[in-house]
Amino acid sequence: IVIVDFGSTDYSQKKLLAQFPSLKIKIINEETFFSRGKGLNIGFQNSTKQNVFFCDADMMFNSDDIFISAQTELSKGKVFFPICFDLIEPTHQVGYWRESGYGMMFGNRKQLIKLGFKWSEYDSLGQEDNDACEFFTKRDMVTRYKVKGYFHQWHPSSKFFKNSNYKVGAISKGTK
């Protein structure tokens, strides 16, 4: 597990490592402005396994279905953008299937390198996901479907959930 941390203060890294002592967790502290795409690229550069899963910290799983589905799709030479259930209130009882999000992705490391894939890096959120999906759609490599037990957890849209270097606003400083 590779975690790229842009200065978050909501959870102690020491506590995280102590909570999961049997997992191999590498934490990379990034001191620059928040860029989700940059974090994904740094994580990928530091990954070592054959298959990689790009995942945000606010995703939850309560079954192995997503990983079984991913293995099936990767064996077909596809990248897998699973569709999550988005929980939209604090009790985690209400939500909807979020068909529009493309940020969580499974891919084969060698295949991604061979294709020259790199996440776009912006100062804001969202467009890098669309760019990634478009990159693989043009190559007829995308598989998407709903996966049981895969959730985006509710959290308020406040600066409490943003680090001190996060910038709100329009897309800027894009690279492809």
C-alpha positions as CSV (number, residue, x, y, z in Angstrom):
1,I,0.0,0.0,0.0
2,V,1.4,3.4,-1.0
3,I,-0.1,6.4,0.6
4,V,0.7,9.9,-0.7
5,D,0.0,12.5,2.0
6,F,-0.3,16.2,1.1
7,G,-0.1,17.3,4.7
8,S,-3.3,16.0,6.2
9,T,-3.8,16.5,9.9
10,D,-7.0,14.4,10.4
11,Y,-5.2,11.1,11.2
12,S,-1.8,10.2,12.6
13,Q,0.5,8.3,10.4
14,K,2.0,6.6,13.4
15,K,-1.5,5.5,14.5
16,L,-2.3,4.2,11.0
17,L,0.9,2.1,10.9
18,A,0.4,0.8,14.4
19,Q,-3.3,-0.1,13.5
20,F,-2.2,-2.3,10.6
21,P,1.2,-3.8,11.6
22,S,1.0,-6.7,9.2
23,L,0.5,-4.6,6.1
24,K,3.4,-3.2,4.1
25,I,2.5,0.5,4.0
26,K,4.7,3.1,2.5
27,I,3.8,6.7,3.2
28,I,5.2,9.5,1.0
29,N,4.9,13.0,2.4
30,E,4.4,15.5,-0.4
31,E,5.0,19.1,0.6
32,T,3.7,20.8,-2.6
33,F,0.2,22.0,-3.4
34,F,-2.5,19.3,-3.5
35,S,-2.9,17.7,-6.8
36,R,-4.8,14.4,-6.8
37,G,-3.3,13.5,-10.2
38,K,0.2,14.2,-8.9
39,G,-0.5,12.0,-5.8
40,L,-1.7,9.1,-8.1
41,N,1.4,9.4,-10.3
42,I,3.7,9.4,-7.2
43,G,1.9,6.4,-5.8
44,F,2.2,4.6,-9.1
45,Q,5.9,5.4,-9.4
46,N,6.4,3.8,-5.9
47,S,4.2,0.7,-6.6
48,T,5.8,-2.6,-7.1
49,K,3.1,-5.1,-7.7
50,Q,1.8,-6.5,-11.0
51,N,-1.7,-5.0,-10.6
52,V,-2.4,-1.6,-9.1
53,F,-5.5,-0.1,-7.6
54,F,-5.8,3.7,-7.6
55,C,-8.0,4.5,-4.6
56,D,-8.9,7.6,-2.6
57,A,-8.8,7.6,1.2
58,D,-12.6,8.1,1.5
59,M,-13.6,4.8,-0.1
60,M,-14.9,1.8,1.9
61,F,-15.2,-1.9,1.2
62,N,-17.2,-4.5,3.1
63,S,-16.6,-7.4,0.7
64,D,-14.0,-8.8,-1.7
65,D,-16.3,-8.5,-4.7
66,I,-14.4,-5.4,-6.1
67,F,-11.1,-7.3,-6.1
68,I,-12.6,-10.4,-7.7
69,S,-14.2,-8.3,-10.4
70,A,-10.9,-6.4,-11.0
71,Q,-8.9,-9.6,-11.4
72,T,-11.4,-10.9,-14.0
73,E,-11.2,-7.6,-16.0
74,L,-7.4,-7.3,-15.8
75,S,-7.1,-10.9,-17.1
76,K,-9.0,-9.7,-20.2
77,G,-6.4,-6.9,-20.7
78,K,-8.9,-4.2,-19.6
79,V,-8.7,-1.5,-17.0
80,F,-11.5,-1.5,-14.5
81,F,-13.3,1.6,-13.3
82,P,-15.7,0.1,-10.7
83,I,-19.0,2.0,-9.9
84,C,-19.4,2.8,-6.2
85,F,-22.4,3.5,-4.1
86,D,-22.2,7.1,-2.9
87,L,-23.3,7.6,0.7
88,I,-24.8,11.1,0.9
89,E,-25.6,11.6,4.6
90,P,-23.8,11.0,8.0
91,T,-25.7,7.8,9.0
92,H,-24.5,6.1,5.8
93,Q,-28.1,4.9,5.1
94,V,-28.9,7.0,2.1
95,G,-27.1,7.2,-1.3
96,Y,-27.1,6.4,-5.0
97,W,-24.9,4.5,-7.5
98,R,-22.4,7.1,-8.8
99,E,-22.1,6.3,-12.5
100,S,-20.2,9.5,-13.3
101,G,-17.1,9.0,-11.2
102,Y,-14.0,7.5,-12.8
103,G,-11.3,8.1,-10.1
104,M,-10.9,4.6,-8.7
105,M,-9.2,2.4,-11.2
106,F,-7.5,-1.0,-11.4
107,G,-4.8,-1.6,-14.0
108,N,-1.9,-3.8,-14.9
109,R,1.4,-2.1,-14.1
110,K,3.3,-3.3,-17.2
111,Q,0.4,-2.4,-19.5
112,L,0.1,1.1,-18.1
113,I,3.8,1.7,-18.5
114,K,3.8,0.3,-22.0
115,L,0.9,2.7,-23.0
116,G,2.7,5.7,-21.3
117,F,-0.3,6.3,-19.1
118,K,0.0,9.2,-16.6
119,W,-2.7,10.9,-14.6
120,S,-3.2,14.5,-15.5
121,E,-2.1,16.9,-12.8
122,Y,-4.4,19.8,-11.9
123,D,-4.8,22.2,-8.9
124,S,-8.4,21.0,-8.5
125,L,-10.4,17.7,-8.5
126,G,-12.2,15.7,-11.1
127,Q,-10.8,16.4,-14.5
128,E,-7.9,13.9,-14.1
129,D,-10.5,11.1,-13.7
130,N,-12.2,12.0,-16.9
131,D,-8.9,12.3,-18.7
132,A,-7.9,8.8,-17.6
133,C,-11.2,7.2,-18.6
134,E,-10.9,9.0,-22.0
135,F,-7.3,7.7,-22.4
136,F,-8.4,4.1,-22.0
137,T,-11.8,4.5,-23.8
138,K,-9.9,5.5,-27.0
139,R,-8.0,2.2,-26.7
140,D,-11.2,0.2,-26.1
141,M,-9.9,-0.9,-22.7
142,V,-12.5,0.3,-20.2
143,T,-14.8,-1.9,-18.2
144,R,-17.3,-0.4,-15.7
145,Y,-20.0,-1.8,-13.6
146,K,-21.6,-1.6,-10.2
147,V,-19.8,-3.6,-7.4
148,K,-21.5,-4.7,-4.2
149,G,-19.8,-3.7,-1.0
150,Y,-17.9,-0.7,-2.6
151,F,-18.8,2.7,-1.1
152,H,-17.8,6.4,-1.2
153,Q,-18.3,7.5,2.4
154,W,-20.1,10.6,3.3
155,H,-18.2,13.6,4.5
156,P,-19.1,17.3,4.6
157,S,-17.7,19.5,2.0
158,S,-15.7,21.7,4.3
159,K,-12.1,22.7,4.6
160,F,-11.8,20.3,7.5
161,F,-11.4,17.6,4.9
162,K,-8.9,19.7,2.8
163,N,-5.2,20.1,3.6
164,S,-3.5,23.5,4.0
165,N,-2.2,23.3,0.4
166,Y,-5.5,22.5,-1.3
167,K,-6.7,25.0,-3.8
168,V,-10.4,25.4,-4.7
169,G,-11.3,26.7,-8.1
170,A,-11.1,26.1,-11.8
171,I,-8.8,23.7,-13.4
172,S,-5.3,25.1,-14.0
173,K,-1.7,24.0,-14.5
174,G,-2.9,20.9,-16.5
175,T,-0.4,18.5,-17.9
176,K,-1.1,15.4,-19.9
